[in-house]
Amino acid sequence: MTMNNENKILDLLYNGDLIIIGGEPGNAKSMFSALLALSVAQNARHTVIYYEFQYYIRNVLLSHLTEIPYQNILDFDLNEKDISELVQASKYLKNEIPFRILNGYPDSDCLNDIKDEYENNNELSLVVIDSPNFNYIQKLKELATELNVPVILLLDSPNNDNVTMADVVILTHRQAFYEIGKPEYENHKNEMDVIISKNKYGETGTVNFTFNGEICQIGNFAEKIIKN
């Protein structure tokens, strides 16, 4: 059976592992990680935690689930149908799947917050920490082992020490981001590459996805609840 591209990424999430997702700003690593986490939550029995400090991810997920453009949500440029669908999607995230978004400063305290969530839920399916500058990677690796859960850390530019400590390293790349205002942009605006640069379990290489930043869609990650 041929494995789809989404499963190639999902199959890299092993309990106790530290996965680093890197990419320069503009290469959609937060969007990619949010949809990856949502995919896990839609099929999980235990809680998925997404820890961020920019208050960005909830609107990404709402846009993805409803296909309402992300910018319209930010600008509150919405009609009555949009508002109704956003309310439905918000209830879905809060009540129907085990997905928790935590907000706070990316320091060692966030590890205590995650431990508290673990104690409250007895088990976790996935932890994501969205921070371009996180300086407690050794402790994060220890946390993944202690809780026996895959932990994803987002970094702008993983250094050699980060890569050495990680079990899996994934890099996101959008060629169109570097071609804005150039003729080549139209050729690549709906493409995204996900590069598996380290994988202690086997294959590395590049996985290609379709990309629609307007409605926060990457490949076929995460089911939509409202289909227009």
C-alpha positions in Angstrom: 0.0 0.0 0.0 1.3 3.5 -0.9 1.7 5.8 2.1 0.4 9.3 1.6 2.6 12.2 2.4 0.7 13.2 5.5 1.3 9.7 7.0 5.0 10.0 6.2 5.2 12.8 8.7 2.7 11.4 11.2 4.7 8.2 11.4 7.7 10.1 12.6 6.0 10.9 16.0 7.2 8.3 18.5 6.6 8.4 22.2 9.5 9.8 24.2 11.1 11.5 21.1 12.1 15.1 20.6 11.2 16.4 17.1 12.5 19.7 16.0 10.7 21.6 13.2 12.8 24.4 11.8 12.4 27.1 9.2 13.0 30.7 8.7 10.0 33.1 9.3 7.7 33.0 6.3 8.1 29.3 5.7 4.9 28.2 7.5 6.4 26.1 10.2 3.8 27.2 12.7 0.9 26.5 10.3 2.4 23.2 9.4 2.9 22.2 13.1 -0.6 23.4 14.0 -2.2 21.2 11.3 0.0 18.3 12.3 -1.2 18.6 15.9 -4.8 19.0 14.8 -4.5 15.8 12.8 -3.2 14.0 15.8 -6.0 15.4 18.0 -8.7 14.3 15.6 -7.6 10.7 15.9 -6.4 10.7 19.5 -7.9 9.5 22.8 -5.5 11.7 24.9 -4.9 15.4 24.9 -2.7 17.2 22.4 -1.0 20.4 23.9 0.0 23.3 21.7 2.1 25.8 23.7 2.6 29.2 22.0 3.3 32.8 23.0 2.1 34.7 19.9 -1.7 34.0 20.1 -1.7 32.9 16.5 -2.6 29.2 16.3 -6.3 29.4 17.2 -7.1 31.6 14.2 -5.0 29.4 11.9 -7.1 26.4 13.0 -10.4 28.3 12.7 -9.5 29.3 9.2 -8.5 25.8 8.3 -11.7 24.2 9.7 -14.1 26.7 8.1 -12.2 27.8 4.9 -12.8 31.4 5.9 -9.7 33.4 4.9 -7.3 33.9 7.8 -7.0 37.6 7.1 -10.8 38.0 7.2 -10.8 36.5 10.7 -8.0 38.8 11.9 -9.8 41.9 10.4 -13.2 40.6 11.6 -14.4 41.0 8.0 -17.1 38.5 8.4 -20.7 38.0 7.5 -23.4 36.2 9.5 -22.6 32.8 8.0 -19.0 33.2 8.7 -19.6 34.1 12.4 -21.9 31.1 12.7 -19.3 28.7 11.3 -16.6 30.2 13.5 -18.7 29.6 16.5 -19.2 26.0 15.4 -15.5 25.5 14.8 -14.6 27.1 18.2 -17.0 24.7 20.0 -15.4 21.8 18.0 -11.9 22.7 19.2 -13.0 23.3 22.8 -15.4 20.4 23.3 -15.2 17.7 20.6 -11.5 16.9 20.3 -8.7 16.6 22.9 -6.8 19.8 21.8 -5.5 22.3 24.3 -3.8 25.6 23.4 -1.7 27.1 26.1 -0.2 30.6 26.0 2.8 31.9 27.9 6.4 32.9 27.8 8.7 30.2 26.4 10.8 29.6 29.4 11.2 26.7 31.9 7.8 27.5 33.4 6.1 26.2 30.3 7.5 22.7 31.1 5.8 22.9 34.5 2.5 23.9 32.7 2.8 20.8 30.5 3.5 18.6 33.5 0.4 19.9 35.2 -1.6 19.1 32.0 -0.2 15.6 32.0 -1.2 15.1 35.7 -4.7 16.4 35.0 -5.2 14.2 31.9 -3.1 11.1 33.0 -1.7 10.8 29.5 -0.9 13.0 26.5 -0.8 12.2 22.8 1.5 15.1 21.6 3.1 18.2 22.9 4.1 21.1 20.6 6.1 24.1 21.8 6.1 27.0 19.3 9.0 29.2 20.2 11.7 30.6 17.9 14.1 30.9 20.8 13.8 28.2 23.4 16.8 27.6 25.6 15.8 24.5 27.6 16.2 21.8 25.0 17.9 19.3 27.3 15.0 19.6 29.8 12.6 19.3 27.0 14.2 16.1 25.8 14.0 14.8 29.4 10.4 15.8 29.6 9.6 13.8 26.4 11.2 10.7 28.0 9.6 11.2 31.4 6.1 11.6 30.0 6.6 9.1 27.2 5.1 11.4 24.7 6.4 12.9 21.4 7.4 16.5 21.9 7.8 18.9 18.9 9.8 22.1 19.3 9.7 24.8 16.7 12.9 26.8 16.1 13.8 29.4 13.5 17.3 28.1 13.0 18.3 24.9 14.7 22.0 24.8 15.6 24.2 21.7 15.7 23.6 21.1 19.4 19.8 21.2 18.8 20.1 18.7 15.9 22.4 16.4 17.9 19.8 16.2 20.7 16.8 15.7 18.5 15.6 12.3 17.3 14.0 13.8 14.2 14.6 17.1 12.5 12.2 18.5 10.0 12.6 21.7 8.0 9.9 23.6 6.2 10.5 25.5 3.0 8.3 27.6 0.7 10.2 28.7 -2.4 7.4 31.3 -3.2 8.3 33.2 0.0 11.6 34.1 -1.6 10.0 35.0 -4.9 7.4 37.5 -3.8 7.1 40.2 -6.4 9.0 38.1 -9.0 7.5 36.3 -12.0 8.4 32.9 -10.5 6.1 33.4 -7.6 3.0 32.2 -9.4 4.7 28.9 -10.2 5.4 28.1 -6.6 2.8 29.9 -4.5 0.8 26.7 -3.9 3.7 24.5 -3.0 5.5 23.6 0.2 8.5 21.3 0.9 8.9 19.5 4.1 12.5 18.2 4.5 13.2 15.4 6.8 16.9 16.1 7.5 17.4 13.7 10.4 15.4 10.5 11.2 16.8 8.0 13.6 14.3 5.5 12.3 15.3 5.5 8.7 14.7 7.5 5.6 15.3 11.2 5.1 14.4 13.3 2.1 11.8 15.9 0.9 8.1 15.5 1.1 6.0 17.8 -1.2 2.7 19.3 -0.2 0.1 21.6 -1.7 -0.2 24.9 0.1 -3.0 27.5 0.5 -2.0 30.1 3.0 -5.2 32.1 2.5 -7.3 29.4 4.3 -4.4 27.7 6.1 -4.4 24.4 4.2 -1.3 22.2 3.7 -1.9 19.0 1.8 -4.6 16.9 3.4 -3.6 17.4 7.0 -6.6 17.6 9.4 -10.2 17.1 8.5 -12.4 20.1 8.0 -15.7 20.3 9.9 -17.4 22.8 7.5 -17.2 22.1 3.8 -18.4 24.8 1.6 
